[in-house]
């Protein structure tokens, strides 16, 4: 999934959001940074080194930039954005629902990474 696709899907779910695109892009950077640190850094693969919103700090985040989580786990991005929008606007019930969906996909991603990629030597999984 690209940055533009994630932003578009979140906009479909929360039309007319008062949260700026720049703020939503920052949330995507933070999400990919967290994913890389908690899950992808521990796996023994270089396949994910060139993708992710967290890699675009210096040159700016573009709509064509590919996000870190592969399909089908990339569905977590719109749920994360919606949860953050809901939290920012004080919509606690909606936030809880979106966060639950995000957490479910995140757990599936973590399990898939553990099965698919062996951990680096001397690395403990934090999940």
Secondary structure as UniProt FT lines:
FT   HELIX           3..13
FT   TURN            15..16
FT   HELIX           21..35
FT   HELIX           36..40
FT   TURN            41..42
FT   TURN            47..48
FT   HELIX           53..55
FT   TURN            57..59
FT   TURN            63..64
FT   TURN            71..72
FT   HELIX           73..75
FT   HELIX           76..88
FT   TURN            89..90
FT   HELIX           92..116
FT   TURN            121..122
//
